[in-house]
Amino acid sequence: MSIARRALTRLRPPSALRAFLHGEAAGGIVLILAAVAAMIVANSAWAPAYFALLHRHVGPLSILHWIDDAAMALFFLLVGLEIKRELVDGHLSSWSDRTLPTIAAVCGMAVPALVYLGIAGGTPGLARGWAIPAATDIAFAIGVMALLGPRVPASLKLLLASIAIVDDMGAVLVIALAYSTAIDIAALAAAAAIVAVMLMLNRRGVTRLSLYLALSVLLWLAVWWSGLHATIAGVLAAATIPIRRSPGAPDDAGSPLHRLEHGLQPWVAFAVVPLFGFANAGVSLEGMEAATLLQPLPLGVAAGLFVGKQAGVFGAIRLAARLGWAQRPRGASWRQVYGTALLCGIGFTMSLFIGALAFDDPLLVEEVKLGVLAGSICSAVAGFLVLRVGSRPPGSRVATP
């Protein structure tokens, strides 16, 4: 290898997928700790101060709303960047690569929604929460998978990440269409104009990230004012960020999208998402009985995540392989695929987020949190155990279907 080529290789940032998986794994473990801390604080002598702080207003919004509406816009910006990178220059760039995760993600959203509606849909006012168990928390899920180390084949880590990315696309669409309030046409037109300007800059080859980020702030304000949920601005902004393709090679050091993704990822993984988890996972169990979990709302959410997700994801993968539409992940047994499907039932971040959009009643939001925690914990523990038991020694062969 020439000196110039070695220098260029050193200048290039590492693979976005590798950094993404490592970052999400570590971030998922931090998120788990943040959720545990929130539960401890919410059921301790510090609970009054914890809840009072979250509802204290700073300017026009409470601290909780600043976290959910503003800080989480960075999370959705990163989600949008990940989606665009995978579709344009990653493991979802060809139709053959998209087939299995798309089928699994779509079924993994539809079946939990049907399970939820079957349990809670008949109760007046609860049908609005149908999308709560449809989401997968990629950081939490990969964090649990990371605890197993090399026992899990790389193909399954890639499958889980791909399913979660397609799942995120569906969740963003659901939030935009199902959980937006009355639309302000003037503000929506302003948002559309800003997006048009950003797309024009992209087409003209402008690569200054500072300009795109400044326009993204204006876009967030316009979307917030329009009645769409403000976090949608993050995904819209991500779609306009220029990307330089580098198929089969490390990421292009000059690619604006890759630079922004690498820069954002640690802040989102280790600050934004854990902060969201700490602010939203605190459920006071005072006065609650075990029977509370059997109420239609928490039971529907928990069953949707634990039963619906594994049935939808694993059933779709098994059927796709049987019909010849896709192949089972290389080097993985069906038991390991089933364990991965169980981990897809960890819906923590996005499920809590959608739950807060679906219901205004604080009591219903608390029931959503209880259902999300129960379903996610059951999915995490069961998925971990199945993958642990189903692990194979490196190099062992797996029988083909």
C-alpha positions, -999 to +999 in steps of 0.1 A: +000+000+000+014+034-009+021+061+017-006+083+002-031+055+004-022+047+040-026+083+049-060+085+032-071+054+051-061+069+084-080+101+076-112+083+068-136+078+097-143+042+107-172+023+092-205+040+101-221+006+107-193-006+130-193+027+149-231+026+150-233-009+165-205-002+190-220+032+200-256+018+202-244-011+223-226+011+249-254+037+247-279+009+253-262-001+285-262+035+296-299+038+287-306+007+309-288+023+338-307+056+333-341+037+333-332+018+365-321+051+381-354+068+371-374+039+387-353+041+419-357+079+422-394+079+413-400+054+442-377+071+468-378+102+490-365+122+461-397+115+440-414+148+447-383+168+437-379+146+406-414+151+393-415+188+402-382+194+383-395+177+352-427+199+352-409+232+360-412+256+331-382+272+314-396+297+289-426+284+270-420+247+278-415+225+308-382+208+313-399+175+303-411+190+270-377+206+263-363+170+265-391+154+245-396+180+218-362+197+215-334+173+227-352+144+210-351+163+177-313+154+177-322+118+182-346+119+152-319+138+132-295+109+139-323+084+130-328+101+097-291+102+090-288+064+097-318+057+075-304+077+046-269+063+050-282+027+050-305+033+020-279+051-001-245+037+009-251+009+034-267-025+040-301-015+027-289+000-006-301-028-027-336-044-030-322-078-021-307-065+011-339-047+021-363-076+016-358-095+048-356-066+073-385-048+055-408-078+057-398-085+093-402-048+104-436-044+087-450-076+103-432-066+136-452-034+136-486-048+124-489-078+147-482-059+180-507-032+169-533-060+163-525-076+197-529-042+214-562-035+197-575-070+206-568-063+243-573-026+247-591-015+216-626-021+229-621+002+259-633+038+250-604+061+243-576+035+243-575+026+206-554+057+200-525+039+216-523+012+189-488+022+177-471+022+212-460-015+210-451-013+173-416+003+179-382-013+186-356+005+207-324-002+188-300+011+215-316-010+242-318-041+220-283-039+208-271-031+243-286-064+255-271-083+225-237-068+233-237-084+267-234-118+249-203-107+231-191-130+203-217-156+211-240-137+187-231-139+149-224-105+132-252-114+108-278-112+136-265-079+148-268-065+113-303-080+110-314-064+143-300-030+133-316-032+098-350-042+112-349-014+138-339+012+111-369+001+089-390+001+121-379+037+127-391+047+093-425+033+101-426+050+135-417+084+121-445+080+095-469+070+122-460+100+144-464+124+114-498+110+103-515+097+135-502+120+163-501+155+149-525+182+161-544+208+141-522+219+112-512+256+108-510+259+070-487+290+070-462+274+093-463+241+073-457+261+041-427+278+058-413+244+068-418+231+032-399+262+019-370+256+042-368+220+032-369+231-005-340+255+002-319+227+018-326+203-010-315+230-035-283+236-016-277+198-017-283+197-055-259+226-060-231+208-042-230+229-010-214+209+017-211+234+046-227+216+076-231+249+095-255+262+069-276+230+070-277+230+108-287+267+109-316+260+085-325+229+106-331+251+136-354+272+116-371+240+103-376+228+138-393+261+148-416+260+117-425+223+122-432+229+160-455+258+151-472+239+123-488+213+146-467+184+133-445+169+161-413+190+162-391+159+161-402+152+125-380+182+116-349+161+125-358+134+099-367+160+073-334+178+078-314+145+076-329+138+042-313+170+028-277+164+042-253+156+013-237+122+013-207+109-007-210+072-014-180+049-008-194+014-014-172-014-001-148+011+016-146+031+048-167+062+049-156+092+028-139+116+052-154+145+032-190+133+033-211+158+052-236+131+063-210+108+076-192+136+095-225+148+111-235+112+120-202+104+136-203+138+155-238+134+167-238+097+176-220+099+210-240+129+221-273+112+213-262+078+226-247+090+259-266+122+266-299+127+248-314+092+249-303+084+285-317+118+296-350+110+278-350+076+295-343+091+330-371+117+324-397+093+311-391+059+327-398+071+363-430+054+373-442+057+409-454+023+421-470+038+452-506+026+455-502+003+425-511-033+428-500-063+406-535-062+391-528-028+376-507-045+349-538-065+340-557-034+331-564-031+293-539-004+285-507-017+302-516-053+294-522-044+257-489-026+255-469-053+273-485-081+253-480-062+221-443-059+228-436-093+242-460-115+223-468-095+191-432-085+183-417-119+185-447-134+166-445-108+138-408-107+134-400-144+137-430-155+118-422-131+089-385-143+087-395-180+089-422-175+062-399-154+039-372-182+041-398-209+035-411-191+004-376-184-009-380-146-007-349-143+016-323-164+033-318-169+070-289-148+084-256-166+077-241-185+106-272-183+127-296-210+139-334-206+140-331-205+178-308-175+176-331-158+151-360-164+175-339-148+203-332-118+180-370-115+174-376-115+211-351-085+215-372-066+189-399-065+216-378-040+236-397-009+227-385+015+253-375+049+239-399+051+209-427+034+227-425+058+256-423+087+231-454+076+212-473+069+245-468+105+255-482+116+222-511+092+223-526+102+256-530+135+275-542+120+308-512+116+331-528+084+346-529+068+312-494+079+304-482+062+337-501+030+326-483+032+292-449+034+310-458+004+332-468-016+301-437-006+281-414-014+310-430-048+316-430-058+279-395-045+273-380-063+304-397-096+295-385-093+259-349-084+270-346-112+296-362-138+273-342-128+243-309-128+263-316-162+277-326-177+243-295-163+226-273-174+255-286-210+254-288-210+216-252-198+211-228-221+191-191-224+193-173-202+166-170-221+134-197-246+141-220-254+112-257-247+111-280-270+091-298-253+062-336-252+062 
